[in-house]
Structures are given as C-alpha cells and as structure tokens.
Amino acid sequence: MRGSTRPRGPELDFVTWTLALVGYLRGLLPGVAAARRRESVVLRYGRRMAIIRDQGAVRSVTLGAAAPIPVEHFDEAGAHDVARSLVGFFDGISRSPK
C-alpha cells in the first residue's frame, strides 16, 4: 500500500485501527459490509472481498484471491491510506462492463 506524506501519529491497536479504516471506507463507499472474525476483518462490496489480518507485528490486506499485502503504518493516517486503496479495488465493480 502506498504511504502517506502526512506526519505519522501514535500506533493504534488492531481493533481501533480497523474501526477507523472501516469508518473511512464507508464514508467513501457506504455499501461496504464489514464482519469481524478472530484476528481479521472481512470486507465485502458487491462480489468483491478483502480480508484484513492481524498477525502480531504484521498486518496485511488480501484482495480477493491475491497474495497478502503487508501494511506498514498502524495509525490514523495509515488506516485512511488503506481505505483509499480499498476504494480503488472495490470501485472497479461500478466501472466494469456488465
């Protein structure tokens, strides 16, 4: 995920970070569904799915069947950056031919 140029804030725990991320994401795509599992959050929009995983010091985002993408920043700005990237992934639905 592409990094932000904003100054970094304090690191957030996984639950707080994913709540911020889902909040940003729903502000851009209100139809996104989110479900929390043990160490992951499953996001769905149309037929697409993304999974955010917490593996201790490593957090990753898996888009569909692709390999996991590591997340580098666990602050508010990092949550915002990941949400914007997910919009690009999910928004392809509305732009794809029927």
C-alpha contacts under 8 A as a table, 3 or more apart, distances in Angstrom:
res1	aa1	res2	aa2	distance
1	M	69	I	7.17
1	M	70	P	7.51
1	M	71	V	6.54
1	M	72	E	7.93
1	M	81	D	7.57
1	M	82	V	6.61
1	M	85	S	7.06
2	R	81	D	7.29
3	G	78	G	7.46
3	G	81	D	6.95
4	S	77	A	6.98
4	S	78	G	7.20
4	S	81	D	6.59
6	R	77	A	7.02
8	R	75	D	6.80
8	R	77	A	6.67
9	G	75	D	5.62
9	G	76	E	6.79
9	G	77	A	7.34
10	P	75	D	5.78
11	E	73	H	7.61
11	E	74	F	5.16
11	E	75	D	4.67
12	L	16	T	6.02
12	L	17	W	5.42
12	L	74	F	5.68
12	L	75	D	5.34
12	L	76	E	7.58
13	D	16	T	5.53
13	D	17	W	5.97
13	D	74	F	7.63
14	F	17	W	5.07
14	F	18	T	6.00
14	F	54	D	6.78
14	F	74	F	7.93
15	V	18	T	5.32
15	V	19	L	6.13
16	T	19	L	5.13
16	T	20	A	6.27
17	W	20	A	5.21
17	W	21	L	6.20
17	W	74	F	6.55
17	W	75	D	6.72
17	W	76	E	6.93
17	W	79	A	6.24
18	T	21	L	4.83
18	T	22	V	5.98
18	T	41	V	7.55
18	T	79	A	7.13
19	L	22	V	5.23
19	L	23	G	6.06
20	A	23	G	5.04
20	A	24	Y	6.25
20	A	76	E	6.85
20	A	79	A	6.25
20	A	80	H	7.62
21	L	24	Y	5.24
21	L	25	L	6.09
21	L	76	E	7.97
21	L	79	A	4.61
21	L	80	H	5.97
21	L	82	V	7.10
21	L	83	A	5.57
22	V	25	L	4.91
22	V	26	R	5.97
22	V	34	A	7.37
22	V	83	A	7.17
23	G	26	R	5.29
23	G	27	G	6.24
24	Y	27	G	5.11
24	Y	28	L	6.68
24	Y	79	A	7.85
24	Y	80	H	6.21
24	Y	83	A	6.16
25	L	28	L	5.28
25	L	29	L	5.91
25	L	30	P	7.54
25	L	32	V	7.49
25	L	80	H	8.00
25	L	83	A	5.05
25	L	84	R	7.06
25	L	86	L	7.57
25	L	87	V	6.93
26	R	29	L	4.77
26	R	30	P	4.34
26	R	31	G	6.93
26	R	32	V	6.08
27	G	30	P	5.94
28	L	87	V	7.28
29	L	32	V	6.02
29	L	87	V	7.13
31	G	45	Y	6.54
32	V	43	L	6.67
32	V	44	R	5.74
32	V	45	Y	4.95
33	A	43	L	5.60
33	A	44	R	5.12
33	A	45	Y	6.45
34	A	41	V	6.65
34	A	42	V	5.63
34	A	43	L	4.57
34	A	44	R	6.53
35	A	41	V	5.62
35	A	42	V	5.21
35	A	43	L	6.64
36	R	39	E	7.91
36	R	40	S	6.08
36	R	41	V	4.44
36	R	42	V	6.37
37	R	40	S	5.11
37	R	41	V	5.81
37	R	42	V	7.45
39	E	53	R	5.85
39	E	54	D	5.26
39	E	55	Q	7.23
40	S	51	I	6.64
40	S	52	I	5.34
40	S	53	R	4.32
40	S	54	D	6.05
41	V	51	I	5.73
41	V	52	I	5.16
41	V	53	R	6.68
42	V	49	M	7.07
42	V	50	A	5.98
42	V	51	I	4.58
42	V	52	I	6.52
43	L	49	M	5.59
43	L	50	A	5.14
43	L	51	I	6.14
44	R	47	R	7.12
44	R	48	R	5.78
44	R	49	M	4.52
44	R	50	A	6.56
45	Y	48	R	5.44
45	Y	49	M	6.53
45	Y	90	F	6.34
46	G	93	I	7.18
48	R	64	G	6.51
48	R	90	F	6.56
48	R	93	I	7.96
49	M	63	L	6.46
49	M	64	G	5.42
50	A	61	V	6.77
50	A	62	T	5.47
50	A	63	L	4.56
50	A	64	G	5.78
51	I	61	V	5.63
51	I	62	T	5.12
51	I	63	L	6.74
52	I	59	R	7.12
52	I	60	S	5.68
52	I	61	V	4.51
52	I	62	T	6.49
53	R	59	R	5.49
53	R	60	S	5.31
53	R	61	V	6.44
54	D	57	A	7.73
54	D	58	V	6.26
54	D	59	R	4.61
54	D	60	S	6.85
55	Q	58	V	5.12
55	Q	59	R	5.91
56	G	59	R	7.30
58	V	70	P	6.98
58	V	71	V	7.32
59	R	70	P	5.93
59	R	71	V	5.46
59	R	72	E	7.76
60	S	68	P	5.75
60	S	69	I	5.23
60	S	70	P	4.23
60	S	71	V	5.25
61	V	68	P	5.42
61	V	69	I	5.15
61	V	70	P	6.48
61	V	71	V	7.09
62	T	65	A	7.25
62	T	66	A	6.18
62	T	67	A	6.15
62	T	68	P	4.36
62	T	69	I	6.16
63	L	66	A	5.59
63	L	67	A	7.59
63	L	68	P	7.31
63	L	89	F	7.67
71	V	74	F	7.57
71	V	82	V	7.96
72	E	78	G	7.61
73	H	77	A	7.73
73	H	78	G	4.87
73	H	79	A	7.77
74	F	77	A	7.97
74	F	78	G	5.56
74	F	79	A	6.74
75	D	78	G	5.17
75	D	79	A	6.30
76	E	79	A	5.11
76	E	80	H	6.25
77	A	80	H	5.03
77	A	81	D	6.19
78	G	81	D	5.03
78	G	82	V	6.20
79	A	82	V	5.26
79	A	83	A	6.12
80	H	83	A	5.10
80	H	84	R	6.26
81	D	84	R	5.21
81	D	85	S	6.34
82	V	85	S	5.02
82	V	86	L	6.17
83	A	86	L	5.03
83	A	87	V	6.29
84	R	87	V	5.11
84	R	88	G	6.66
85	S	88	G	5.22
85	S	89	F	6.61
86	L	89	F	4.93
86	L	90	F	6.02
87	V	90	F	5.09
87	V	91	D	5.47
88	G	91	D	5.23
88	G	92	G	6.60
89	F	92	G	5.91
90	F	93	I	6.06
91	D	94	S	5.74
91	D	95	R	6.90
92	G	95	R	5.08
92	G	96	S	5.90
93	I	96	S	5.38
